[in-house]
Amino acid sequence: MKVIAIVGPTAVGKTSLSIDLAKRFDGEIISGDSMQVYRGLDIGTAKVTSEEMAGIPHHLIDVRDADQSYSAADFQKTARQTIQAITQRGKLPIIVGGTGLYIQSLLWDYKLGSEGEPEDDSLRKKYEAFAEKNGNQALWEKLCAVDALAAEKIHYNNRKKMIRALEVFQLTGHSILEPKEQPKKLYDSFLIGLNTERTILYQRINHRVDLMVEQGLLAEAKKLAKTPDVQAAQGIGYKELFPYFSGDTSLEEAVEEVKLHSRRYAKRQLTWFRNRMSVHWYDLVKQPEMISTIEADIARWLEDQD
């Protein structure tokens, strides 16, 4: 089964490219973004609009309410079923997103979770004592410093999971969310990576945040601020605005935090895709004409037999 995946950091043109390729190669699009599953969170997640879809079917967008949880395992199961259905319709599945764990867990056959990891009671007690003394936020910041992957996925109020992730990392040197061995690929996949010069990328991210604020980001964030403990409320672009609503910081400072965290996330995204997957990289920001190169590369790949 052939599958295209378009990956890379935020603000590099993944959505636009996916629609162009879906038109060119008779495809349907599956969102591989952990936040676009939530209804009502459109601006802060840079969700594709109905106009932008241009009639191309999109899947796994708006499939959860903002107060519901959604895991990589949920995505893995549903996205594989969707790939099967798209292929049976004679269409080409195109996965688009920047959530590395989602993309990897979909295209490769590995189990998610921490089964079989070593344990150490003394380490666990040490982190429990640290949390009791310093609070969950400090524990989360400690986890973020050593295992950003786990910190991104574990809510800061889930002390048990944070402690377990810290314990596993100290004992093994790897994230609790990493596969233990390189599993086999499930699909004949062609991975397209979009990126550009870091200075340009960061300028585009900053500009995108400013546009989101103009388009109504604060209204979305304000709704989430009423339920700050739900999973969706931890998304970048929302949680940074909560201190503004409570009067603890200015709007300008809160927006700068959104920009800072968005840039840091983009850096983590690039690190993930470069280190864990074989990706064909292109820069459509500086060289938009490279889309013809991408189309030619895909055409050759499609001609190859499975």
Buried (B, 14 or more C-beta within 10 A) or exposed (E): BBBBBBBBBBBBBBBBBBBBBBEBBEBBBBBBBBBBBBBBBBBBBBBBEEEEBEEBBBBBBBBBEBBBEBBBEBBBEBBBEBBEEBBEEEBBBBBBBBBBBBBBBBBBEBEBEBEEBEEEEEBBEBBBEBBEEEEBEEBBEBBBEBBBBBBBBBBBEBBEBBBBBBBBBBEEEBBBBBBEEEBEEBBEBBBBBBBBEEEBBBEBBBEBBBEBBEEEBBEBBBBBBEEBEBBBBBBBBBBBBBBBBEEEBEEEEBBBBBBBBBBEBBBBBBBBBEEBBEBEBBBBBEEEEBBEEBBEBBEEBEEEEE
